[in-house]
Amino acid sequence: MERKIEIRNAKESDIDSILGMIARLKKLNEEFDTRMRVSPMMEENARNHLVDVMKHHEDYVFLVAEIAGKTGGFIKADIVHRIYYDPEKEGRISEFYVMPEFRRLGVGGMLLNRAKKILHSKGVGLIAVEFPSQNMIASNFYRKLGFVGLTSIFGKETDSQE
């Protein structure tokens, strides 16, 4: 049975479904690196952030994939100004998740392609993505799509004894 997949802007009525996917994504990130501990305030913080994203949509691209009346995936990209580089505008994909039952249907590619078109229409000349460096699944996925490493971010927890 073929499923109709609609890629559209996220709406406030999608937030609860998206929060569930964000929780799954962030808990997965925590598995890759324990320094990415999920905050007990994660859901409240995420809800507030998503509402803010919808109010300031000119600074973001925030899309969902609706499949058979269900929110099956989403992508959120922030528009970042790279004041020292050309192109000056970067679309940074900071959240991207497809529910397991909707994977291998092309949903991720559809979300990514629509986000790229919208970002381009907003003057974005570079698309980047952030994810835990230990996530080889994501790394391989993006490399297959032609993405290459741009920067590295290293972290270390502070220790009061140092």
C-alpha positions in Angstrom: 0.0 0.0 0.0 1.4 3.4 -1.1 1.5 6.1 1.6 1.0 9.7 0.8 3.8 11.8 2.2 3.3 15.5 2.7 6.2 17.8 3.6 4.9 21.0 5.1 5.8 23.7 7.6 5.4 22.6 11.2 2.4 23.9 13.1 1.7 24.3 16.8 -0.5 21.2 16.6 2.6 19.2 15.6 4.6 20.1 18.7 3.6 17.2 20.9 4.6 14.7 18.2 7.8 16.5 17.5 8.6 16.6 21.2 8.4 12.8 21.3 10.8 12.6 18.4 13.2 15.1 19.9 13.2 13.1 23.2 14.1 9.9 21.1 16.8 11.8 19.2 18.4 13.4 22.3 18.3 10.1 24.2 20.1 8.5 21.3 22.7 11.3 21.4 23.2 10.5 25.1 23.9 6.9 24.1 26.7 8.1 21.8 28.2 10.3 24.4 27.3 10.5 28.1 28.4 14.1 28.2 25.2 14.8 26.2 23.0 14.0 29.2 19.3 14.7 28.6 18.2 17.5 30.9 15.1 16.8 33.2 13.9 20.1 31.7 14.3 18.9 28.1 10.6 18.7 27.2 9.7 22.1 28.6 12.8 23.7 27.1 12.2 22.1 23.7 8.5 23.2 23.8 9.4 26.8 24.5 12.1 26.7 21.8 9.8 25.3 19.2 7.1 27.9 19.9 9.8 30.6 19.6 11.0 29.1 16.3 7.5 29.3 14.9 7.3 32.9 15.9 10.6 33.8 14.2 10.2 31.6 11.2 12.4 33.9 9.0 15.5 32.7 11.0 14.6 29.0 10.6 13.3 26.2 8.4 11.0 23.9 10.4 9.3 21.2 8.4 7.4 18.0 9.2 6.6 14.9 7.1 2.9 14.0 7.5 2.2 10.4 6.6 -1.3 9.0 6.7 -2.3 11.8 9.2 0.7 11.1 11.5 3.8 13.3 12.0 6.4 10.8 10.9 9.5 13.0 10.8 10.8 16.6 11.1 13.7 18.8 10.2 14.8 22.1 11.8 17.5 24.3 10.4 18.8 27.5 11.9 20.0 30.3 9.6 23.4 31.3 10.8 25.3 34.4 9.7 29.0 33.6 9.0 30.4 37.1 9.2 33.9 36.1 8.3 33.1 33.8 5.4 31.5 33.5 2.0 28.8 32.4 1.6 27.6 34.6 4.5 24.5 32.6 5.3 24.5 29.0 6.5 21.6 26.7 7.0 22.6 24.6 10.0 20.4 21.5 10.4 20.2 21.1 14.2 17.4 18.6 14.5 16.4 15.9 12.0 14.5 12.7 12.9 12.3 10.2 11.1 10.3 7.7 13.1 11.6 4.1 12.6 8.3 2.9 10.9 8.7 5.6 8.2 12.4 5.0 7.4 13.4 3.7 4.0 10.5 5.4 2.4 12.5 8.4 1.2 11.0 10.6 4.0 14.4 11.9 5.2 15.5 12.8 1.6 12.2 14.5 1.0 12.6 16.6 4.2 16.2 17.4 3.4 15.4 18.4 -0.2 12.6 20.7 0.8 14.7 22.3 3.5 17.5 22.9 1.0 15.1 24.6 -1.4 13.6 26.9 1.2 17.1 27.7 2.6 18.3 28.6 -0.9 15.3 30.9 -1.3 16.3 32.7 1.9 19.7 33.4 0.5 21.5 30.5 2.2 24.6 29.4 0.3 25.9 26.6 2.5 24.1 23.8 4.4 25.7 22.2 7.4 24.5 19.7 9.9 25.4 19.1 13.5 25.3 15.7 15.3 27.4 13.9 17.9 30.8 13.0 16.5 30.4 9.4 17.6 27.3 8.9 15.5 28.7 7.0 12.5 25.3 6.3 11.1 24.7 10.1 10.7 28.2 10.6 9.5 27.9 8.0 6.8 24.5 9.3 5.8 25.7 12.8 5.2 28.9 11.8 3.5 26.9 9.8 1.0 25.0 13.0 0.3 28.2 14.9 -0.4 28.6 16.7 3.0 32.2 17.1 4.3 33.6 18.0 7.7 33.8 21.8 8.2 34.7 22.3 11.9 35.4 20.3 15.0 34.0 21.1 18.4 35.8 19.5 21.4 34.4 19.5 24.9 35.5 18.7 28.4 33.5 18.9 31.5 34.7 21.3 34.1 36.2 20.0 37.2 36.3 22.2 40.3 39.6 20.6 41.4 41.6 21.8 38.4 
